[in-house]
Amino acid sequence: MPSVSRSDSRESLSVLHVMMVIVSTSMYLDAERCYRAVASRDSRFDGMFLTGVRTTGIYCRPSCPAITPRRRNVEFYATAAAAHAAGLRACKRCLPDATPGSPEWDVRADAVGRAMRLIRDGVVERDGVVGLASRLGYSERHVTRLLSAEVGAGPLAIARAARAQAARVLVETTDLGLADVAFAAGFSSVRQFNDTMQEVYGSTPSVLRTGARTRGASAAASGTGRVRLRLAVRQPFDAPQVLEFLTARAVPGLEQGDGCTFIRTLRLPHGAGRITLRVLADHVDADLELAELRDLGTAAAGCRALLDLDADPRAVDDLLGADPVLAPLVAARPGTRVPGHVDGFEVAVRAVLGQQVTVRGATTLLARLVRIHGEHLDDGPDRLFPTPDTLAEADPASFCVPRARGAALVALAGAVASGGLELDRGADRDDTTAALVALPGIGPWTAGYIAMRALGDPDRFLEGDVVVRQALTSLGVPATGRSARERAADWRPWRSYAVMHLWRHAAAAPTATGGQETTP
């Protein structure tokens, strides 16, 4: 392999980042770049921006197979809500709302990025714009101003577009009654549902369902509370890697996996749920069993976060693959993801209990915790993960860990239960990490791991991780202190994905410890 100087390497990585990660605010304002993507029908940009055609009054995904419109007739939009505000309807041919979400919102750590993640997780549906503004620490007016300036629509319009998209999927892919679809998608009335669908799609819900049947779309046999969804995936997608990661950490009673499917329970705003995920190469089949259909949006968002479905794997692989050290790892395992989670508090508890023990040891401790403190459900998996309130009042001795670690777990649960610590993808990542480290018994490794999986931070490097150090050493890279940090700086903003590659590299080595998440 030819030698590459440090300065040349950093410059080439910077150029690749600019060229491939075109999900910044300026991307969708660069009309010529967007039009080139549309003219080439490049599917890599599906979900990153939308193409509005003034002469037809519709908007499409970049890869729409229809005849490419003339440049003078198109505008580009960052969100479906912005396209709706411009008076456009969704294309019935390319179904622009059936694409993965824009990876920009997971990369950005500013107020707009946090707002988009919170809206995607259903905060506006549950708590209104007041709740969204409170989470962000701004006034409602300022939040609306920020979003309108950046993405072309306010929080209510963005949430409304998400409702319409969820409703269309349910109309076309399930046998749920249309009234059930309306409330499952978050509409407050059937009339509001019908009006919105007519405005967004130019058709009534019944016409959309008839059209889907005519096209041969299959409907899931769904009774009340049971829904089957097809979740879009941006390629490449290393499905075996995600399943292997989740199955290895499955907690008996809470989760189970067999290499083809992954099943787990989850606690939702209005009741319990159970999800069954069949992870395929080009999409994910999700069977959702919900106590309340109105939790559908939250459950679907949790599934996408769990599997990291809204990542931009081409941008990640191109940047990391340009590094001489990581290039062989990326070439061998394209589409590697950073599995997230459906419950940030659960991730934090896993990280604390997993300190200084192997993955198997941590799973055993968690199974005991869930059995003692979790709520019981019918059928299996048959336990819900304990709430922060429950663990905050628990006896630390019941966790079967050293006294200091048990006290740390109780302190963590207390901070979350009191509302002083938010552990979801809409939290401020730096502030949350600092707050975690300030708690007793939580160090940089534990806080970093929580940031990677609970907060969805794509740029977290676990420099103190034992297995990361082993992998770096085997690759001939200095593995301690300042040298490792400087080397990892070249992998921004995808250092979390670099960690996943290093874990997998170490696990495949003859002397590997199995990719265990252990603190130094």
Secondary structure, 3 states (H helix, E strand, C coil): CCCCCHHHHHHHHHHHHHHHCCCCCCCCCCHHHHHHHHHCCCHHHECCEEEEECCCCEEECCCCCCCCCCHHHEEEECCHHHHHHCCCEECCCCCHHHCCCCCHHHHCCCHHHHHHHHHHCCHHHHHHHHHHHHHHCCCHHHHHHHHHHHHCCCHHHHHHHHHHHHHHHHHHHECCCHHHHHHHCCCCCHHHHHHHHHHHHCCCHHHHHHHHHHCCCCCECCCCCEEEEEEECCCCCCHHHHHHHHHHCCCCCCEEECCCEEEEEEEECCEEEEEEEEECCCEEEEEEEECCHHHHHHHHHHHHHHHCCCCCHHHHHHHHHCCCCCHHHHHHCCCCCCCCCCCHHHHHHHHHHCCCCCHHHHHHHHHHHHHHHCEECCCCCCEECCCHHHHHCCCHHHHCCCHHHHHHHHHHHHHHHCCCCCCCCCCCHHHHHHHHHHCCCCCHHHHHHHHHHCCCCCCCCCCCCHHHHHHHHHCCCCCCHHHHHHHHHHHCCCHHHHHHHHHHHHHHCCCCCCCCCCCC
